């Protein structure tokens, strides 16, 4: 009898309007961005490149249901532009194999390693994903988080929108919840 009462109390307590549960798709229930990521883009980026990197940030804002947001003019995230991959060597022993790196509150992007605007935007989404705590994903083609940026599907290069997989992985890493 005691177990039935306890189970009923748990059920009633967990089904009310304030109950919380895991989010399968973060776009289904808007979150709250409690602390914007204050960012700075290197002065070496031209206006078109800056716009592409900001589109990458907006993809994360929309794709996480507003749980992450970005505001210009700060040092939480600094995106550096490098001319040559060798310039990654102080931070990355495998620098010769990379065109970008995320570490701490910094992202370094090697400008000479990027061939088109969609690739820069996709690389921005990918590196911001690392900044937000995501690792590489190889079990699906519909993600920005492949280990190689040239694996990013053309559709994702053309239109900056976070994939369902990337949104779910963000929520798994950040324990997103919403009221049901």
Backbone bond lengths (Angstrom), bond angles and torsions (degrees), N, CA, C in turn:
res aa  C-N    CA-C-N  psi(-1)  N-CA   C-N-CA  omega(-1)  CA-C   N-CA-C  phi
1 X - - - 1.440 - - 1.528 111.22 -
2 X 1.329 115.46 -43.05 1.454 120.62 -179.46 1.527 110.64 -60.29
3 X 1.346 117.85 -40.22 1.457 121.71 179.31 1.523 111.57 -64.11
4 X 1.323 117.31 -38.55 1.468 120.75 178.58 1.524 110.81 -65.45
5 X 1.318 116.59 -42.20 1.473 120.63 178.90 1.525 109.37 -64.09
6 X 1.330 117.23 -44.65 1.453 122.12 179.41 1.535 110.57 -62.25
7 X 1.331 117.54 -43.44 1.458 121.43 178.83 1.522 111.32 -64.52
8 X 1.338 117.67 -40.74 1.459 121.70 178.01 1.524 110.86 -65.38
9 X 1.307 117.67 -42.03 1.465 121.74 178.65 1.530 110.26 -62.94
10 X 1.321 116.98 -41.83 1.452 120.78 178.19 1.523 110.93 -63.59
11 X 1.328 116.33 -44.90 1.457 121.27 -179.80 1.521 111.18 -61.53
12 X 1.312 117.14 -47.45 1.464 120.37 179.92 1.524 111.23 -65.98
13 X 1.298 116.77 -38.56 1.458 120.75 -179.79 1.507 113.10 -69.94
14 X 1.321 118.02 -25.02 1.463 120.25 -176.35 1.519 113.50 -100.77
15 X 1.324 118.19 1.46 1.464 118.33 -176.44 1.518 113.45 -111.18
16 X 1.299 118.08 3.28 1.463 121.26 -178.19 1.508 112.28 -78.12
17 X 1.335 117.88 178.55 1.451 122.24 -176.16 1.513 113.85 -64.98
18 X 1.308 119.16 -21.31 1.454 120.75 179.45 1.503 113.25 -93.44
19 X 1.306 118.35 3.24 1.459 120.91 -178.41 1.523 109.85 -67.04
20 X 1.315 116.16 150.03 1.450 120.12 -177.76 1.520 109.34 -127.90
21 X 1.307 115.45 147.47 1.443 120.70 178.33 1.510 110.17 -148.97
22 X 1.308 117.36 170.40 1.459 121.68 -179.01 1.515 110.55 -67.30
23 X 1.316 116.16 147.32 1.455 122.54 179.60 1.516 108.98 -96.97
24 X 1.334 117.30 122.68 1.456 120.25 175.64 1.523 110.36 -76.73
25 X 1.302 117.15 -43.64 1.456 122.79 178.64 1.522 107.01 -127.01
26 X 1.328 118.80 111.22 1.460 120.96 -174.70 1.524 113.78 -61.58
27 X 1.332 118.04 -18.10 1.469 119.71 178.46 1.525 111.90 -76.03
28 X 1.349 117.15 -14.32 1.463 120.59 -178.31 1.520 112.88 -72.37
29 X 1.294 117.29 -28.98 1.461 119.64 178.16 1.524 108.18 -139.17
30 X 1.318 117.18 114.32 1.460 120.53 -177.02 1.522 111.70 -58.51
31 X 1.295 114.71 140.36 1.457 121.41 175.91 1.513 110.20 -100.68
32 X 1.295 114.87 -171.88 1.451 121.14 179.16 1.521 107.91 -124.90
33 X 1.304 116.02 130.63 1.453 121.03 175.17 1.526 106.80 -91.32
34 X 1.319 115.08 103.03 1.455 119.59 -176.01 1.524 112.59 -78.17
35 X 1.322 117.62 -30.25 1.459 121.47 -178.36 1.522 109.61 -140.09
36 X 1.337 117.69 106.22 1.461 118.92 178.48 1.530 111.37 -61.35
37 X 1.316 115.57 147.60 1.458 121.29 172.94 1.521 106.31 -81.70
38 X 1.320 116.89 111.05 1.463 121.65 179.15 1.525 107.50 -81.18
39 X 1.328 116.02 119.25 1.465 119.93 -172.83 1.525 111.91 -121.07
40 X 1.323 113.74 159.11 1.459 122.28 173.34 1.519 107.63 -134.26
41 X 1.324 115.52 132.62 1.465 121.47 174.79 1.521 108.37 -101.85
42 X 1.305 116.40 134.43 1.461 123.48 179.15 1.528 110.34 -50.65
43 X 1.324 116.79 140.09 1.461 121.41 178.28 1.528 112.61 -63.69
44 X 1.324 117.29 -17.02 1.459 121.10 179.29 1.520 114.13 -71.11
45 X 1.324 117.18 -18.53 1.466 119.82 176.77 1.517 109.10 -74.03
46 X 1.345 116.97 134.47 1.467 119.24 175.61 1.525 109.19 -79.27
47 X 1.321 116.91 174.48 1.467 121.38 -175.85 1.532 112.32 -58.85
48 X 1.327 117.58 -40.42 1.469 120.72 -179.78 1.531 110.40 -66.15
49 X 1.319 117.94 -41.61 1.456 121.12 178.69 1.532 110.98 -66.28
50 X 1.311 116.58 -40.13 1.469 120.74 178.14 1.532 109.64 -60.99
51 X 1.328 116.28 -43.15 1.469 120.67 -179.77 1.529 110.28 -62.50
52 X 1.327 118.04 -40.79 1.465 121.44 179.40 1.529 111.16 -64.83
53 X 1.322 117.31 -41.64 1.465 120.37 178.76 1.529 110.97 -67.78
54 X 1.323 117.19 -35.80 1.468 119.82 176.04 1.525 111.06 -68.95
55 X 1.342 117.84 -33.43 1.464 120.57 174.07 1.529 110.34 -63.66
56 X 1.324 116.90 -36.49 1.470 120.67 176.81 1.530 110.11 -62.64
57 X 1.324 117.05 -40.93 1.470 120.72 177.65 1.526 110.75 -64.93
58 X 1.326 116.56 -42.15 1.477 120.30 179.44 1.524 111.06 -63.71
59 X 1.341 117.35 -33.55 1.467 119.82 177.21 1.528 109.62 -61.28
60 X 1.332 117.48 -40.69 1.467 120.41 177.64 1.526 111.19 -68.78
61 X 1.313 117.62 -38.13 1.469 119.91 178.66 1.524 110.75 -61.62
62 X 1.331 116.05 -50.37 1.469 120.37 -179.53 1.523 111.61 -67.36
63 X 1.325 116.27 -44.00 1.458 121.31 -174.24 1.520 114.57 -70.77
64 X 1.328 116.85 -17.39 1.466 119.68 177.23 1.516 111.11 -101.95
65 X 1.315 116.33 12.57 1.457 119.53 179.73 1.522 112.52 64.30
66 X 1.321 117.22 27.94 1.464 120.95 178.00 1.524 113.97 86.86
67 X 1.311 117.78 6.88 1.469 120.47 -178.56 1.523 112.79 -73.25
68 X 1.312 117.06 -23.03 1.453 121.79 175.04 1.523 107.06 -123.52
69 X 1.329 116.15 141.95 1.456 120.42 177.36 1.527 108.64 -145.43
70 X 1.300 115.29 157.35 1.454 122.13 -175.61 1.522 109.70 -124.62
71 X 1.329 115.98 144.65 1.456 122.17 177.07 1.528 108.19 -136.14
72 X 1.327 117.47 130.90 1.463 119.12 -179.10 1.529 111.74 -68.60
73 X 1.329 113.61 154.05 1.459 119.07 172.28 1.507 116.05 93.36
74 X 1.300 118.03 45.45 1.451 119.36 178.30 1.506 111.68 -155.64
75 X 1.314 115.09 -177.86 1.461 120.83 -175.21 1.522 113.37 -117.40
76 X 1.349 118.74 11.29 1.466 119.21 175.17 1.523 110.23 -60.74
77 X 1.329 115.23 -40.00 1.461 122.62 179.08 1.522 107.89 -136.47
78 X 1.316 116.05 121.26 1.462 121.50 177.13 1.524 107.17 -117.32
79 X 1.329 116.03 123.58 1.461 121.64 -179.98 1.527 107.58 -104.51
80 X 1.334 115.11 116.28 1.461 122.70 -176.31 1.524 110.06 -100.89
81 X 1.318 115.74 144.37 1.459 121.51 174.59 1.526 108.12 -105.34
82 X 1.327 115.30 126.29 1.456 121.22 177.12 1.522 109.01 -114.15
83 X 1.304 116.33 150.15 1.461 120.61 179.59 1.527 112.05 -87.57
84 X 1.343 116.32 -33.77 1.467 120.26 -175.59 1.524 110.07 -133.33
85 X 1.332 116.44 147.82 1.466 121.59 -179.73 1.530 111.54 -60.85
86 X 1.319 118.00 -29.56 1.467 121.13 179.74 1.530 111.38 -57.02
87 X 1.326 116.31 -26.79 1.465 120.13 -179.23 1.529 112.31 -68.81
88 X 1.337 117.74 -12.58 1.465 121.77 175.17 1.528 112.48 -78.94
89 X 1.321 117.74 -15.11 1.463 121.14 -170.48 1.531 115.06 -55.38
90 X 1.344 122.07 -33.54 1.475 118.64 178.48 1.536 113.42 -64.37
91 X 1.333 117.78 -23.55 1.458 121.68 -175.22 1.517 113.00 -110.62
92 X 1.337 117.89 -15.29 1.455 121.08 -170.23 1.527 110.98 -142.51
93 X 1.338 117.76 108.19 1.468 119.12 179.57 1.534 112.99 -65.75
94 X 1.330 118.24 -20.09 1.467 122.18 177.60 1.522 111.31 -100.76
95 X 1.327 116.99 31.33 1.456 122.58 -173.31 1.523 113.49 -53.28
96 X 1.317 118.46 -34.20 1.472 120.78 -176.11 1.525 112.39 -64.16
97 X 1.331 117.50 -20.96 1.466 121.19 -178.12 1.524 112.57 -95.23
98 X 1.318 118.99 1.02 1.468 121.15 -171.84 1.522 113.28 -122.94
99 X 1.327 114.58 153.32 1.460 120.42 171.70 1.526 110.61 -115.20
100 X 1.331 116.45 0.28 1.459 120.66 177.92 1.523 108.56 -161.09
101 X 1.330 114.53 163.02 1.453 120.79 179.78 1.524 108.63 -154.42
102 X 1.318 116.03 139.14 1.471 122.57 173.14 1.515 107.34 -117.58
103 X 1.315 115.54 130.07 1.454 120.04 178.73 1.527 107.80 -155.43
104 X 1.342 114.55 124.01 1.452 118.04 -177.52 1.518 109.99 60.64
105 X 1.270 117.59 -132.08 1.461 122.21 179.69 1.511 113.16 -97.11
106 X 1.344 116.41 26.83 1.465 120.44 -177.42 1.516 110.93 -128.38
107 X 1.323 113.98 145.09 1.458 122.45 169.96 1.517 105.98 -127.61
108 X 1.337 115.99 127.92 1.454 121.50 175.72 1.518 107.67 -110.44
109 X 1.326 116.72 129.04 1.465 122.43 179.77 1.521 108.32 -121.46
110 X 1.335 115.82 127.36 1.459 121.67 179.10 1.524 107.47 -88.52
111 X 1.322 116.10 108.93 1.465 121.70 -174.85 1.520 112.50 -60.49
112 X 1.310 117.93 -38.38 1.469 120.54 -176.90 1.532 112.47 -69.97
113 X 1.323 118.30 -12.56 1.461 121.54 -179.62 1.514 114.12 -91.16
114 X 1.340 117.55 4.24 1.464 121.33 -174.65 1.527 108.87 -115.63
115 X 1.331 115.57 126.47 1.459 119.34 -173.83 1.527 115.15 -99.12
116 X 1.333 119.09 -22.67 1.466 118.99 -179.39 1.530 111.06 -147.91
117 X 1.326 117.49 161.55 1.472 121.07 -177.52 1.525 113.80 -59.11
118 X 1.328 117.76 -40.78 1.462 120.23 179.64 1.518 111.91 -63.19
119 X 1.318 115.87 -33.08 1.462 120.21 177.85 1.528 110.41 -68.10
120 X 1.340 117.52 -40.41 1.465 119.99 177.74 1.529 110.68 -63.26
121 X 1.326 116.51 -43.62 1.471 119.79 179.12 1.534 110.30 -62.61
122 X 1.344 117.00 -45.55 1.469 120.83 178.85 1.526 110.87 -63.00
123 X 1.324 116.75 -39.33 1.459 120.44 177.51 1.530 110.16 -64.38
124 X 1.339 116.55 -38.75 1.462 120.22 176.20 1.524 111.50 -61.63
125 X 1.329 117.59 -45.77 1.471 120.96 178.18 1.524 109.43 -60.32
126 X 1.325 117.21 -44.17 1.463 122.81 -178.91 1.536 110.95 -61.30
127 X 1.314 117.10 -50.95 1.472 120.61 -176.51 1.528 111.32 -68.94
128 X 1.311 117.81 -35.58 1.475 119.82 175.06 1.527 109.12 -64.40
129 X 1.330 117.18 -36.29 1.463 120.46 174.65 1.521 111.51 -57.18
130 X 1.333 116.55 -44.05 1.465 119.19 176.06 1.523 110.96 -63.00
131 X 1.322 116.60 -43.79 1.468 120.57 177.94 1.533 110.57 -56.49
132 X 1.337 116.35 -37.01 1.466 121.53 -179.28 1.526 113.30 -82.49
133 X 1.329 117.04 1.80 1.453 120.38 173.12 1.515 116.40 103.70
134 X 1.324 118.94 7.85 1.458 121.29 -179.35 1.519 111.29 -91.13
135 X 1.319 115.37 147.23 1.458 121.54 175.82 1.519 110.44 -101.25
136 X 1.311 115.28 -172.32 1.461 120.27 179.06 1.524 111.02 -75.65
137 X 1.334 115.67 149.40 1.459 124.21 178.99 1.524 107.03 -126.71
138 X 1.309 116.78 128.38 1.465 119.87 -179.21 1.522 112.98 -121.75
139 X 1.340 118.29 -3.19 1.469 119.94 -172.81 1.528 114.12 -90.70
140 X 1.326 117.74 3.68 1.462 120.75 176.91 1.516 108.93 -149.18
141 X 1.313 116.26 150.48 1.467 119.38 177.36 1.524 111.65 -86.09
142 X 1.315 117.50 -14.80 1.458 120.65 -176.58 1.524 111.48 -93.53
143 X 1.317 115.20 69.07 1.456 121.31 179.05 1.524 109.43 -156.56
144 X 1.307 115.58 153.14 1.459 120.97 170.87 1.528 110.48 -86.98
145 X 1.310 117.24 -11.01 1.454 120.80 -168.32 1.536 114.34 -94.88
146 X 1.333 118.17 23.39 1.463 120.53 172.25 1.524 108.26 -63.29
147 X 1.313 116.26 159.33 1.463 119.76 178.31 1.529 111.76 -73.10
148 X 1.319 116.72 -18.62 1.472 120.81 178.29 1.524 108.78 -121.18
149 X 1.321 115.97 128.10 1.470 120.28 -177.06 1.530 110.67 -67.36
150 X 1.330 118.66 -26.57 1.462 119.11 179.83 1.521 112.35 -73.44
151 X 1.339 117.63 -4.67 1.469 121.94 172.80 1.529 112.42 -84.51
152 X 1.324 117.09 -8.10 1.465 120.78 -178.77 1.526 109.13 -67.33
153 X 1.329 117.96 126.00 1.472 120.71 179.91 1.531 112.10 -57.16
154 X 1.321 115.41 145.63 1.465 121.89 -178.93 1.529 112.04 -54.01
155 X 1.328 117.37 -39.84 1.468 121.10 179.79 1.530 111.23 -58.15
156 X 1.326 116.96 -39.61 1.463 120.25 179.86 1.526 111.67 -74.54
157 X 1.315 117.29 -25.75 1.469 119.88 175.20 1.529 110.81 -72.11
158 X 1.331 115.68 -35.37 1.468 120.15 -177.77 1.517 112.71 -77.57
159 X 1.337 116.98 -36.29 1.466 121.76 -174.35 1.523 109.44 -129.19
160 X 1.309 115.57 114.04 1.472 119.75 -178.19 1.524 109.56 -76.42
161 X 1.318 115.26 99.03 1.462 121.07 173.62 1.515 106.98 -142.53
162 X 1.298 115.41 133.66 1.452 119.50 -178.52 1.517 109.12 -69.26
163 X 1.312 117.04 135.89 1.459 120.39 178.95 1.531 109.74 -75.28
164 X 1.318 115.36 159.09 1.464 120.05 177.09 1.523 110.35 -57.64
165 X 1.324 117.00 -41.06 1.467 120.55 -179.45 1.525 111.14 -61.24
166 X 1.329 116.51 -45.88 1.461 119.77 -179.33 1.526 110.91 -65.09
167 X 1.335 117.30 -38.55 1.465 121.00 176.89 1.519 111.93 -64.59
168 X 1.339 116.53 -43.15 1.468 120.00 178.09 1.522 111.26 -64.72
169 X 1.340 116.69 -40.36 1.461 119.68 179.13 1.529 111.05 -65.29
170 X 1.340 116.57 -37.23 1.462 119.73 175.30 1.525 109.81 -60.80
171 X 1.332 115.96 -47.20 1.466 119.20 -178.93 1.517 111.82 -65.57
172 X 1.317 118.19 -34.76 1.466 119.94 176.90 1.531 110.01 -65.00
173 X 1.317 116.40 -41.42 1.474 120.88 -178.91 1.523 111.78 -70.53
174 X 1.322 116.72 -32.16 1.472 121.02 -175.06 1.525 113.90 -108.43
175 X 1.326 115.88 7.20 1.465 122.47 177.10 1.531 111.96 53.02
176 X 1.340 115.56 50.37 1.464 120.31 178.42 1.532 110.24 -62.11
177 X 1.285 115.87 141.26 1.455 121.60 174.64 1.523 108.71 -138.70
178 X 1.315 115.68 162.11 1.460 120.08 172.76 1.512 108.46 -151.76
179 X 1.323 115.93 159.87 1.464 120.46 -179.95 1.530 109.75 -75.02
180 X 1.303 116.28 140.76 1.466 121.16 177.50 1.517 109.24 -113.04
